[in-house]
Amino acid sequence: MTPPDLFGHFLDDAAIFPPGNMAMGDAVSAHLARRGTPEGEYVGPFICSTARLGELREILGHGHLELSLVAVVDELSDVVDELTTQQNITLVAVELKGPVDALPATPHGVRVFVERTWHESYEVPDGAMLKLRCGGPDVRDIPSACQLGGAIEHCVEHDVAFKLTAGLHHAVRGERELGFLNILAAVNAAIDGSDPVPALLESDAAALKVSNPAAVRRLFRSIGTCSIDEPLDDLRALELIA
């Protein structure tokens, strides 16, 4: 595995969301401090909801960050128009809560993810990517290995890129928690035409193989995590990054 190919900008920074709930000022400071450092290459955009955008603007001051905005369709248009005039915020992604029948207009190059649940179709509008939850207070947000394997197979078959959020703090599967390295290996298996479920159930990191990191990451874009440190610590412990 080549870490920049496999883990580059893989960890979207959801520090202000549960269960981390970091204060906005602390979260922004930590995010900006990572830029230009070796671990900064593994960190994706800062995630913020429209409800807290004003707070983010105030705290950011003259700093600059790339933003993934969590929104609903009805509120998106006005917010996007405002953000296009912001010199210190670059909108790189939008994460839409459903229902979403058609994609709203967004600036060129902005990735649009549409969130679905494990109990509905994984279909998203043309041009959108899929977002699914792997944890949270609602047990219905935690998929079985078969559910996640089915979603992976759907995305591979239909060439739909996706991101996952919540519940993915560790690289390798634990007793009750999915592992993001397992999922990367499962996507690789599905691309190769194999069943992804065995990789999702594997607890031995050495058995998790990703032979085609570019193809895997083209589909599996990122995870949202309220802790950047935990996944990085796991990857260091596994000697997958320095």
Secondary structure, 3 states (H helix, E strand, C coil): CCHHHHHCCCEEECCCCCCCCCCHHHHHHHHHHHCCCHHHHHEEEEEEEHHHHHHHHHHHCCCCEEEEEEEEHHHHHHHHHHHCCCCCEEEEEEEEECCCCCCCCCCCCCEEEEECCCCCCCCCCCCCEEEEECCCCCHHHCCCHHHHHHHHHHHHHHCCCEEEECCCCCCCCCCCCCCHHHHHHHHHHHHCCCCCHHHHHCCCHHHCCCCCHHHHHHHEEEEEECCCHHHHHHHHHCCCCC
